[in-house]
Structure formats: structure tokens, C-alpha cells
Amino acid sequence: MSKSHKGSFHESVVSISNNDDIFLSAQEFPFKTSLSLSPLIAYWENKERTDPNCNAARVRELADLLRGTPELTGTIEDVSLIEKYVDTVDILMEDIFPSALWEHELMAAVVPFHFRSFYATPKLDELQLLDGGSHTQKLNMDPKTLLFRLTLSAYTLILEKFYNANFSIDEPFIFTVRDKFTGLPRHYKLIIDLKFMEVKAKGEIRKLSPREINFLINRYNDLDLWMMKLPPESFEFTGFAIYDFTEVTNEETLSSLRFDLLKRDSVNTQEGFLNLQQKLRILFGLPGIRLGFASCPTLQEFDTSYARKIWNGLVLTQDCDLILKDLQNSIYEPVLQRGNTIVVEDLEVFSNPSRIEQKLLEQGIRNLIIAPLQYDGHTIGLMELASPIPGELNALATIRLKELLPLFALAINRSLEELRNSIQSIIKEKYTAIHPVVEWRFTQAAVNLLEKMERNASSEIEPIIFRDIYPLYGASDIRGSATERNKAIQGDLLDQLVLAKEVILAVKDSLPLSILDELVYKIDTFSQNIVSELGSGDEVLVLDFLRADIEPLFDHFMKKHPAAQPAIQAYRDAINNPYRVVYNKRRAYEESLFMINETISTFLDREEEKAQRLFPHYFEKYRTDGLEYNIYIGASLLNKGGFEPIYLKNMRLWQLMLTCEIARRIHKLRANLKLPLEITQLILIHSDPISIRFRLDEKKFDVDGANNVRYEIVKKRIDKATLRGSEERLTQPGKIAIVYSQQKDVAEYQRYIDFLQSEGYIHRQVEHLEVEELPGVPGLKALRVSVNFKEELRHNIDAGDELLSIASSASLN
């Protein structure tokens, strides 16, 4: 409560609010207080002794004046005596209340720990900060908390004077009263000067050890405990306090605005919005101004229900019929397009108002400021302040507005993030990770579901279907991957059995045990079986045998025959890995497989990202022993924008070039592989548009409709296809198989092949093949071309040439 002076024993500061759990049984202030002017005389007499610049004659004059009025000396029981001797009090107080500041200052002298003034400046009386109503209402504090604050403040003075302990409260008193002209709240901070107040002990004070004082300070909220240790009847406060008020309306309002804007529902609820509007009225001192704001994540989303979820503007409201086109040539266009702040002094002077400006005038708005809300360098919305009075808001108001804009931008961004999170939560629950091209459609469905849930309507999510889109499918497969994996397992098992046999042979001569012969026989039997053919359960049988029958003997062999140590150590070194098996050939296979897949995947991602810039499309890939991918392209995938056949043709040519580049890269990579695996490549052509539906149960897209099922069947079965009347596989290393079912596709792809031959990607020979009939899929045919693995090409992709540029240079019409 007071300006505290540091003590040498202890220093502690606390803050108290209405939410604190406080303990105080007293119903009124427990200490005796009395009004006295004697400390004023004592102050001046002390100043006469200690301050060489003090006017000693003046001090003696004041003391004589007070002593000449006996009723003002000692304790003043009747405050009305101050009014009776006001001329004398005026003289006594004129150094504390300087006459030059008398008309402007907000000061008062009050009874200790009370809010009754006995002497105050005219302006303070006019505002009725201390009179004319409940103090608890003006302080926005309940009576119990106020009593607690005053009582604890009294104890801080007792600790400081009698126990040399500095303990203060860092929570100022803020009085709020309404302006008699505007009716708006104004805030005043109270600073209390206690130099004219004394605390006296009645009798001998109780001694407290440092530990006891710490105990009390750490339990500052339990004043019942303090009153037991330091009974209030043992102390008395006399004199008076000087109350000095400073207006802090702007500071308090800004602080309150910051706090409100950090709340979760500050900008997306009606209550929060009205609260913010009221505080802006207080800050600007204008009771009639109106607030508005609207989010705008991106201009492309302006017309979507997603963007309008946080629209509480003057004309940009959630149910308005305005679209982005309406902003053209309006006062809002430079705000959202260029990030400018606009000040309109009077809308009625506009000779040719736009539709938006007409709507503002219809609401009685004449004067307004529109400012962009920017976050991370992007405009995410706008803020409006409007008035019916022309010129009431001017360029000077934008100066104050500047410090608020980042706060509103932060609140809008947080609300957008919460909306995005709600949408993403639905998407993740109902769907899965979504490709950016079609995210708009999933967002739209999620927003629609949120709106249904808000209306307590059916919470079923709508189906996601894209119609009339063209599919492209490609696959890069490891030739003979299952065989190579079995060979690797077979080789590692044989190596481990050999190492185990070496251990048995190392001890067999010195330990003539028949069981050792039996172990050697079993090892040889396993080896012979594995060499001839690796069965599905052989790996488990061999490892169980080694771990149960061989490895437990090692410690015994080391004790009985130390010469076996090198063979045992060799075995242990060979299985020193997380799998506890010999893992050399399998590691070579897996590392080679990983390098091939990583090379294909990285190159495919890089080029596909560039292709997105040419024309947005849906892309997904799957890793198996190789890599497969789907591409979907068409108008329905896009939120806005048209589709032309030229984009499909360009994508098909790009896919063929991409496949050639993948083949060339893996061919070069083979020299660096521990196991020189080979890849085969396939492209499936499907000329007719299809529909795809997102399957909620599988969390992925699938073809929709019976007519499109055949395409999906072909994709799943074509990789194992053979040529008609032959055992030869359709897919071969170094070649690309282009599978089709309609003759019209041949002419189109023959043009692409001619172009790639001219670019040096493929050899001249083109095979025209018929595919052996697949179950449920008759009549498939294929073109097969051989990739040119020469080092030199006319174009160098790694040196910066672009596949898309090369593809675009071809005549596709």
C-alpha cells in the first residue's frame, strides 16, 4: 500500500487478486487508527534539524500556528474540525498541496487506512474518486479482498518498523469512475505517501525470531495466523496519509486489451467482440465508434466459408453476400491487396461509391479507418474503426491504432490456427494426410461438418468424390527381389552354420564327446538342406538350433579348451548386431534396395514438385520392393481454374521422360551397389476419365463406380504379366513397358516415343506386344522401348535442364 523503505533483514513482494485463497476472520479493519496533524509538525521540525536549506522561520511559524489551535493538536476525533479551521489547515497544507498545482492535481489527505478524505483538491472532489459511492465498486474489488489488502498493508509497516523486515505489496489500487461527458470509464492509479503517518506499539512488542518472520511472510495469505502472532490491539496508527491519483486510462485499457486479446474467444464470440469494442471506445475517448474485423487467410480463400468463420466486420459479416470481386475499386482493395491503411474522413463526399461503400452509408457510417492485420509478413485480415461523425477519426488516430494492430493480428491468427486445428482434427480423424492440391475440398467438407455440429445437425461427413479426372500410373520394380532376398538369407545362414561348425571342430579333439559328433552331423544336414532349397520355416529352425544347442556351450568350451577362443570370438563378432544373426548378405541386399528406392523417390519428388508448378495435380507414391505412383489430373481437383487437354498430353510426355531418367540413374547407381540389383519399369495408359472417391475406412482414394474398377484391377495384376504365348515377362531390365487397351493410345504415345528418340533417351526399335490374358482383364497390349544408357544426351537434367522445359518444347497439339 505504501512506498516502502528497504529493511536489512528480509525483502519480499507479493501480488494479490480476487482469486487468491485468503484467510481473514475480521469483519472490519482490526487496528485502531486516529487522525492527527502532529506528524506534520514533527516532519517539519525534523526537516529544520536535518535540511540546511529548510526555512526554519517558516517551520516555527507552522508549529506555532498549530499549537495556537489546541483542537487541532493531538488526536482529532471529529473530522468536521478540519472544516472549522480550514484557513489554518490551508496554511499547514500549502507546502504539501502547492497552490500552483491546486486546481489540476488529484490529491487528498485521508484518515489512515480509510478512504475518507478530510482535505482534497477541487478536481478530486469533482471526480468523486473517494466520495459518492462504494469504494469496492470503484476498485473492482470485493469487500473481503479490500479489507485483507488494508490489513496486510498495516502489517508490512509493523514488520518494517519493529522487525526491520521489508515486505511490500506490488498491486496498486486502480479506481474506476465514469466520465460525466462521455459516460465511458476512466481509470486512476493511487499512490500513497505515508510520511505523515506513524505506527505505535502499545506496551512491549512481542519478539519474533527471523525464522518466525519468514514463516509469516511465506503465509501472507493467512492473516488469522498473523493476528495470533502480532495481535492488532498491540499497535495503533495515527496521523494521515496523502493520496495522489494519476490517470492511467490509456495504460490500463491497453493492458486490458492485451489480456483480452490473449484469451481464446476474444475475437470469435459476440461477448468478446463487444468487450473489445467498448475498450477501444475508452481508449479513443469516443463512445460512438464501432469496431469491425475480418480474417483473410489468403485472397484465394476469400469467397470460402472457411475464410468467413472469423468475419465480424462492418460489411464483411459471416452471412453477407459480398465476394472478392466486390472489393475492386472500393476502399478495401488497397488494404488487402497492398497492405495500406486507409482513412476516410467522410464517405458522403464519394462521387461514385462502390457497392461496399453504399452498404457502409446505409449503416450510417461516414468516417472510418481500415487497417491491414499482418502476421509473419502476410496480410491475414483487416481491422475497422468507424464513426457516424465525419472527421471524428483522423490520421492522428492511426498512431494509437498502430500499437494495437499487432495484438489484433495475433488474436486473429490464433483464431485461424484454432479453426485450422479443428479442421485438421476432422481431416485426420476422418481422412489422413491430404495432398495440398485437394486439401481445399477436405477443408470445405470439414468446415461444413463444423457448421452442422454447431447447429446440432447430423454429424456425418460428406463424401469426397472427384469426377472426370485422368489417371497416370507408373511402377519401378526390383527384378527378382524375392529371389535375391532368399539368396541373401540362405547365404547368411550357411555362413553362420560354418562358423558354428568351426567352434565344434576346435574342441572336438580335446573333448571326446559323442554329442559333438551329433552336433556336427546336424549342422551339415541343415547346410545341405539350405543349399538345395530354402524352405519357409528353415530360417527359424536353424536359428533355434544354434541359439538352443550351440551358443550356450561357448562359455564351457572357453573354460575347458581355451584354444577354441578364436573360433568362438569369430562367431560372436559375426552376430554382433541387433538381430543376433549373421547379417552380411542381407545387409548388402537391404542397403542396395534402399539406395535404389531412395534414388527413385528423391528424383521423383524433385521433378514432381516442379510439375505441380506447371499444372496442379494429385500425386501419391507407395514403396514396396520398388516404387509405384498414381497421378490424377483434371478440372474437378481444382478449387478454381480450368483444364485443357494440352496439360494431360504434357503430363504423359513428362512421365515417359521421367521414367527414362529413372532408368538411367539406376543404371549408373548399380556400380556403387553392394548387390547389383536391376529394376523394371511400367507405365499404364487409361484414356477415358474416371471418378475417384476417398474411402474413409482405408484412408485413401480409390476408383469410384463399376465402370472404373477394371483400371484398378489392371494396376494390381499387370506387374507379373507375360507376353502372349510365351513365358517371357512383359517388364524387363533396361526397358519400359507401356500398357494400353485402346488403339487410339498408340498413335499418341508413338509421337512421344519419336520425340524421345530424337532427344536420345531411347533406342529406335519399338516392340509392339500382346499381353497374356489376365484374370478378368482381356485384350491388353503394350509398347516396349529400350532406354539408351549412353553417357551423353543433348540435355543434362542434373546440370539444370528441366524435364518440363524439354517436354514443353515438343509439339503436342
Secondary structure by P-SEA (a helix, b strand, c coil): cccccccccbbbbbbbccccccccccccccbbbbbbaaaaaaaaaaaaacccccaaaaaaaaaaaaaaccccccccccccccccaaaaaaaacccccccccccccccccccccccccccccaaaaaacccccccccccccccaaaaaaaaaaaaaaaaaaacccbbbbbcbbbbbbbbcccccbbbbbbbbbbcccbbbbbccccccccaaaaaaaaaacccaaaaaaacccccccccbbbbbbbbbaaaaaaaaaaaaaaacccccccaaaaaaaaaaaaaaaccccbbbbbbbbccccccccccccccccccccccccccccccccccccccccccbbbbbbccccccccccaaaaaaaaaccccbbbbbbbcccccccbbbbbbcccccccaaaaaaaccaaaaaaaaaaaaaaaaaaaaaaaaaaccccccccaaaaaaaaaaaaaaaaaaccccbbbbbbbcbbbbbbbbbbccaaaaaaaaaaaaaaaaaaaaaaaaaaacccccccaaaaaaaaaaaaaaaaaaaccccaaaaaaaaaaacccccaaaaaaaacccaaaaaaaaaaaaccccccccaaaaaaaaaaaaaaaaaaaaaaaaaaaaaaabbbbbbbbbcccccbbbbbcccccccccccaaaaaaaaaaaaaaaaaaaaaaaaaccccccbbbbbbbbbbbcccbbbbbcccccccccccccaaaaaaaaaccccccccccccccccccbbbbbbccaaaaaaaaaaaaaaaaacccccbbbbbbcccccccccccbbbbbbbccccccccccccccaaaaaaacccc
